[in-house]
Amino acid sequence: MKKILYIPVLLLLAACAGKPKDKKAELADLKKQQTDINAKITKLQAEIGTKSDSTKNTDVSTVVVKPSNFVNYVEIQGKVDAQDNVMAYPQSPGTITNIYVKVGQHVSKGQVMVQLDNSVLNQNIAQAETQVNLNKTLYDRQKNLWDQKIGTEVQFLQAKTVWESSLKQVAGLRQQADMYRITAPINGTVDQMELKLGQVAQPGTTGIRVVNADFLKVKADVPESFSGSVNTGNNVKIVVPDANDSLITKVSFAAKVIDPASRSFAVEIKLPERKTLRPNMTAVLKIANYSKPSAIVIPVKAIQHSEDGDYVYVNRNGTAKRTTIKVGQTYGGQSEILSGLNAGDELITDGASDLGDGDKITVSNAVN
């Protein structure tokens, strides 16, 4: 009887052993094992780290924080230009009959550089001058008669009016004739001219560039974002790489209007006489737009970042102390510190990235 009862049980166990295991259950079991293993690894790493930190001693370099003058600069590119750089054009179209100057020649203001054909006007002027002489003779005779109380006052006034009118006519014709030439608008040097005899010159098209290179300036466009900090009078350092020249001066002019296309505003800096500079040279402008005396300034490389904010490490009796800071302006590898550090603090610079709060340190290079 007992043998008969055992047979179904054995058959049931055999059936269970042959049934495949549930894959989802198997995956859940493996994940649980993985979680337990990770937890054990993390615990062991923490224990090992604590033991190591207790004996850790990192070599670092430090610098003593001192107040200093901090200046922030806006660096932009500009170009050298002449303060007087003018294109001279004729006022009327005409054929070029004479060219009196050449490129590189010095000219004076008002000097005739090119003559256009105005022969018709010259003939009209000659005729008008003949009429002026006649009218002057008639006026003189009428005046003599009037001085002797001969004739009427109306005759005298008519003769005078005709003579004066003819004078004005000649003056007008001469002004028209002057429009048929190109004159120097300033004192300077002929810098550009591509004119030929017989060429037809047109107003606004055919001209001569005259440059006064004795008085130069630098022109540049400053982004709109600096409109509140870059103004007339700001200190500026100008570097002209091609001329191997530099100087420190002030912004002579800062425009108040923002260009709608470039979203920038123009600045100009007048330059003293510099024989090494020429118009259209590239210049680098470093405009001082922020300065603070007695500021706490530290190297950028000493600053570290986290989700909680910026921080640095300072030396506290051979121990690295993590200190939260607030950073202001940054320029030239130096940052202004608004809060968190004081004068006299020994700031850790080199080696700070390997430190944790409370680590033992050995100062191998301290800068006072």
C-alpha angles and dihedrals in degrees: 000000000000090000090055091053094050094054097070091046092053091047090052093050091049091052092050092049091053095049113100117247118252108261094210091054090048091051091049090051092051092049090052090051090049091052092051092048093049091050091052091048092051091049092050092047090052092050092047091046093051091051091048094046091053089064099029116123115177126197111232142167122230140191128201111240112239131176113254141164111275121200126181119204135203108219116205137154123245140157138244115249136173116254087223109042111146139167111218117209135179116254094221133036118254148134116280110244101168137020113196102178140047136205112289094024119130115237135188127227111276095017114143109242102169132019122209126201109278098151093130091054091048090056090049090050091051091051092046091050090053089053090048091054091050093047090048091054092049091048093049092051093046089049092053090052092047091049087056090048090249118139127005132299089239091061090050093049092047092053091048093049093049092050094048091046091054090050090055090048091055091047090052092050091050090052089053090050090052089059088067095072140062115237131187109261093197142014107271148091129303101247103170132019131151103172131135135194111266093024116133109238121208129199111257092010111059113049151129125248115226118191130188100206093179090082115047136175138184120236126196142156118238121205116254092244090073095050091109097051106034112073142146109294098031115140113253136185114211121201122188105191097189092053093041087229136128139172141177119233140131136277106265097193137008117186119233095208122081116222105239093212102048097024090227139107130226127249130187131196120194113221130212117240108295120176091194095062130081133183116275094025113142114251132189114218123203105190116191104229099163135028135170125182120217093017125160104247126180136173115273091229090067093060120092129188136221139161088268093055140267122329144171136197123243129190113253107181094315095322127105110239117196111224126188114224140184114228124212126180122351127205136154096002092307128105130202112231114213097185142355100057134070135196110277096032113135103231120203111227115162113043095021093118091065095052135099127196109283098016118149113246140192116210108221098170123024123182119200 
